[in-house]
Amino acid sequence: APSMQTFDMLVIGSGPGGYVAAIRAAQLGMKVACIEKDPKYGGTCLLRGCIPTKALLHSAEVYDTLKHSADFGILGSEPSVDMAKVQAYKSKVVDLNAKGVGALFKQNKIEGIQGFGRIAGANRVEVETADGKRTLSTRFTLIATGSVPREIRIAPTDGVQVLNSDHILELDRVPKSLIVLGAGAVGTEFASIFASFGAEVTLVEMLPRVLPIEDEEVSKELDRQLRKRGLTVMTAATLESVEKTEAGVRCQVTQKEKAKTLEAEMLLVAVGRAPVTEGIGLETVGI
């Protein structure tokens, strides 16, 4: 049997937590490998979070600007949204960034390992790769496994009528109407993007204001801007139930003790993110 490969540090996860730490450890002279279960490096931020949403927001901004170009003395024909091309632009931006992480690994002599990493003991990590199981020995293990969209019991996502942020990032068309549950950063971004693209958007937030964890002044101004752009914003509103219909979804919402029924083609569940700790072997080291 081949002898077990030994590292100073193994990093599980190649998002901005993991790849940055791997690079720093390598710069400090450690022998480092970074384990990633996704075919691409970069984690949530690069592949399913900050970067793709900013690309979509940029397309939305360009479209908004073009629609009002006459206000600036620039005349042209009516712009329209080609969602497939918007997605192609987004994918190009994402791929470029993911390749960039791979290049940084090479530059810093970090071994990138594709597979599912699991802690098998204090100094051992097992990786399920396409070619079978590899066991690696390490002085230090860094857990940088990131997060996934949080699911809620009353609105399980199916990727068709009830979506999470991963699903909506792949949409190849603009729904006529969209209900967004959760007005944190994720929900508000998608509400804004799809409103720009022409969907009728209702933003539903349980807490008293949009972006509830930001400064109150920010919430106030953003709320004003969203309404001005034609979004329906419902704060201090609780989702009671969701049913799928022929046309999409029907949501029962309670706001200030009044029951309201909302209907739309799709529901985006954006109620935060949950840590990825399932099956990574935390119990073997007593975490």
TAVEN-V697053 format. One record per pair of residues at least 12 apart in sequence whose ideal C-beta (glycine too) atoms are under 8 Angstrom apart, sorted by the first residue. I is the first residue (numbers start at 1). J is the second residue. Records with the same first field share a line. If there is no record, write none. Layout:
# TAVEN-V697053
I: J, J
This chain:
# TAVEN-V697053
4: 135, 136, 137
5: 33, 134, 136, 137
6: 31, 136, 137, 138
7: 30, 31, 32, 33, 111, 136, 137, 138, 139
8: 25, 30, 31, 32, 138, 139, 140
9: 22, 25, 30, 31, 32, 33, 138, 139, 140, 141, 142
10: 32, 33, 34, 35, 117, 125, 136, 138, 140, 141, 142
11: 25, 32, 33, 34, 35, 141, 142, 144
12: 35, 117, 119, 125, 141, 142, 143, 144, 145, 280
13: 34, 35, 36, 43, 117, 143, 144, 145, 146, 276
14: 34, 35, 36, 38, 41, 42, 43, 101, 112, 144
15: 42, 43, 44, 45, 46, 144, 146
16: 42, 43, 45, 46
17: 43, 144, 146
18: 34, 36, 43, 142, 144, 146
19: 34, 41, 42, 43, 101, 104, 105
21: 142, 144
22: 34, 105, 108, 110, 142
23: 104, 105, 108, 110
25: 142
26: 108, 109, 110
27: 108
32: 108, 110, 111
33: 110, 111, 112, 113, 136
34: 105, 110, 111, 112, 113
35: 113, 115, 116, 117, 125, 127
36: 112, 113, 114, 115
37: 114, 115, 116, 117
39: 114
40: 94, 95, 98
41: 98, 101, 102, 105, 112
42: 94, 97, 98, 101
43: 144, 146
44: 146, 147, 148, 273
46: 94, 97, 98, 101
47: 94, 98
48: 165, 166, 169
49: 165
51: 93, 94, 97
52: 90, 93, 94, 169
53: 169, 186, 189, 190, 193
55: 89, 90, 93, 94
56: 86, 90, 169, 193
57: 189, 192, 193
59: 81, 86, 89, 90
60: 192, 193, 196, 197
61: 196
63: 79, 81, 196, 197
64: 196
66: 79
67: 79
81: 174, 197, 198
83: 171, 172, 173, 174, 197
84: 172
86: 197
87: 170, 171, 172
90: 169
113: 127, 129, 134
114: 129, 130
115: 127, 128, 129, 130, 134
116: 128, 279
117: 280
118: 279, 280, 281
119: 141, 143, 280, 281, 282, 284, 285
120: 135, 281, 284
121: 284, 285
122: 285
123: 137, 138, 139, 141
124: 136, 137, 138
125: 138, 141
126: 281
143: 280, 282
145: 275, 276, 277, 280
146: 275, 276
147: 273, 274, 275, 276
148: 166, 273, 274, 276
149: 164, 165, 166, 269, 270, 273, 274
150: 271, 272, 273, 274
151: 164, 269, 274
152: 269, 271
154: 239, 240, 241, 242
155: 181, 239, 242, 267, 269
157: 269
161: 244, 248, 249, 265, 266, 267
162: 242, 244, 249, 266, 267, 269
163: 266, 267, 268, 269
164: 268, 269, 270
165: 186, 190, 268, 270
168: 190, 266, 268
174: 194, 197, 198, 199
175: 194, 199, 248, 264, 265, 266
176: 199, 200, 265
177: 199, 200, 201, 202, 248, 263, 264, 265, 266
178: 190, 191, 194, 199, 200, 201, 202, 264, 265, 266, 267, 268
179: 201, 202, 204, 249, 251, 262, 264, 266, 267, 268
180: 201, 202, 203, 204, 267, 268, 270
181: 204, 239, 267, 268, 269, 270, 271
182: 204, 205, 206, 269, 270, 271, 272
183: 203, 204, 205, 207, 209, 210, 211, 212, 233, 235
184: 211, 212, 213, 270, 271, 272
185: 211
186: 270, 272, 273
187: 203, 205, 268, 270
188: 203, 210, 211, 222, 226
190: 268, 270
191: 203, 226, 231
192: 226, 229, 231
195: 226, 229, 230, 231
196: 229
200: 230, 264
201: 231, 232
202: 231, 232, 233, 234, 262, 264
203: 226, 231, 232, 233, 234
204: 234, 237, 239, 251, 253, 262
205: 233, 234, 235, 236, 237
206: 236, 237, 238, 239
207: 235, 236
208: 235, 236
209: 223, 235
210: 222, 223, 226, 233, 235
223: 235
234: 253, 255, 260
236: 255, 256
237: 253, 254, 255, 260
238: 253, 254, 255
239: 251, 252, 253
240: 252, 253, 254, 259
242: 267
245: 263
247: 263, 265
248: 263, 264, 265, 266, 267
249: 263, 264, 265, 266, 267
250: 262, 263
251: 263, 264, 267
